Amino acid sequence: MKQVFSIAGYLAIKEIWRNRGRFFLVSMVIALITLLVLFIAALGEGLGNGNREYISKLDAPIMVFQSKSDFLIQASRLGRDRLAAIRRVDGVKDAGMLGVANASLILPGNQEPMKIALLGIEPGHSGEPQVEQGNQLSTSLAQEVIIDRNTALRSKLAVNDNLTIRVTQGTRDEFFTFKIVGISEGLQFALQPSVFVPFFTWDRVRSKSEAEVNLSNPVANVILVKLDNDADINSVRQRIEGQVNNVETATLNQAIQALPGYSAQQSTLNTQGGFTLFIGVLVIGGFFQIQILQKVAQIGVLKAIGTANPIVAAASIFQIMLITMVGVAIGALFAFIFSLTFPPTVPIVFNGTTSLLAVVALLLIGPIGGLASIRYAVRIEPLKALGLS
């Protein structure tokens, strides 16, 4: 067996070196396919992460929505009476209100205002992010905010700086200034960087319709529930829905899947990645099939002098694997270099697990694409190949 692999490796490398220009071009084609697959995977991860980042990192495994809201955060409305009722449910450790709105962050100079997600949370309760720099929010009425890392990177703001946001209330644009007390990890929401505001302050400064301007009854979009024991999530959900009127509950994954466009977006990108891999199989398979057809006579000579089929098959497999690995390595290197040049505004994230799965899939397309050529090489008859039969 060792001799078989030794001879097969020698034959494969010898041919690659003799036709290095041709094989290099094929490796570059595989590198481009690799680059495309990795970027599609990174784009899918980046767009998905931009939608779900804040929700996926919540420390509250249950989200409570208004009934018949289809788990759509912006369509749900819950008052403080529901919050009090939920906190009394057995198994609930804590609950906090979450309000969602859009705003524009005013940047210095002539820069365009930056679109942000303005999130109202209750300090000290579920939903408040942990800061990496600075301090947590002090009270629900404080004129202070926590910004996520994405906001800090794009705006160049730091702890103790002041920021100004613009919102529309009624028919007028209103401007509000806050002090930044902390910076959290990246917590995008709806593909926008996030700014976290104490809940009652958020209710005062959020965008409002003309009818809402003079209302003084704070209403949240959803309520985030932390449990005494996360293993009891199903029973606690049933108790909340049974004891609190006109609410429905969702796990974080259910809430993420219900985000507008999230599932369709991920399905589209996954389909694109799948078709790119399929094209890779066809390209590699077609190239090596042509290679085999061009060297039928040489394979016939090898078989005529006693070379066994396992050696021929092993040489073909070794050749395919080597060319594929070189192409994938070059493509992965290019992807890494290009990733260093993208600004924070580009939603491309090279996740280790996702990228590894993509690379493994790319390494498999070589042998899969070359199966037909390997089978053809093994079935070549020496006499027919040499024109003697």
C-alpha positions, 0 to 999 in steps of 0.5 A: 500500500505504501508503494502504491501511494509513493508511485501515485504521488510521484506520477501526480507531482511529475505531471503537475510540474511538467504542466505547471502553467495549466495546473496553476491556471486551474488553481487560480480558478479554484481560488476565485471560486473560493474567494466568492464562496467565502465572501458569500458566507461572510456576507450572509454572516454579516447581514444576519449578524447585523439583524440579530446581534443584539437579540442573540446576545440577550441574557433573557431567554423569553421575549413577550409580545402583544398577542397577534403581533406575529413576533414582530417587535415593531408591531407589538405594544405592551404597557407597564401593567403587563410588566408588573403582571409578568414579574409576579409569574412563578419562575420569572427572575427579572423582566425589563421593558424594551422599546425600539425606535429609529434616530439619526446621530449627528456627526461633526462637520459636514458628515452625513448623519448616521442612522441608528437604532435607538433602544430604550431599556430599564437600567439594572434589568433584562436588556441592559448591555454590559459595558466594556468601557465606562459605566452602566446607566444610572436611572430610567430618567438619566440623560445618558446613553450606552453606545455599542462598539459599532457606533463608537467605531463609525462615529469616533465617539468615546466615553464621556463625550456628548452625542446629539440625536435627531428624531421626528416628533409630529411634523418637527425634527427634534434634537436631544443631547446625551452624555456617553457613559459606557461602550458595549460590545457590538450589538447591532439591531436591524442592520443599524448600530445601537444607542441604548437610552434609559426607558423613560428618557427613550419614551420622551425622545423617540420618534412619535406621530402627531397623535403620540406627541402629548401622550404620557403613558410609556409603552414598550414594544416587548418585555424581556424575561430572565428566568430562575432556571433556564431549563423551565423555559417552556413551563414559564412561557405557558404560565405567562401566557395563561396568567397575563392577558393578551400576550404571546411569548417567543424564544430568542431564536423564534424572535430572530426568525421573525425579524423582517426579511431575515429568513428570506435573506439567509435562504437567498445567500445560502442558495447562492453559496450552494450554486457557487459550489455546484459550479466549482464541481462542474469546473473541476470535473470538466478540467480533469475530464479533459486532462484524462482524455488528453492522456489516454495514450500515456495511461495506456502505456502505464497499464501496458507496462504493469501499472495497477489500477489502484496506482492510476486512481490514486495518482488522479485523486492525489493530483485533484486534491493537491490542485484543489488545496492549493487553489483553496489556500490561495483563495482563502489568503486573498479573502483574508487580505481583502477583509482587512481593507473593508470599513466597519460599514460593510456588513461582512463578517468572517466567522471562524466556524462558517469559514471553516465549513465553507473551506471544508466544502470547497476541499470536497468539491475537488474529489467530487468533481473529479469522480467521473475522470477517475472512473474513466482513467481506471476503465481505460484498456491498454490495447485500445488506448494504444490503438492495437485493438 
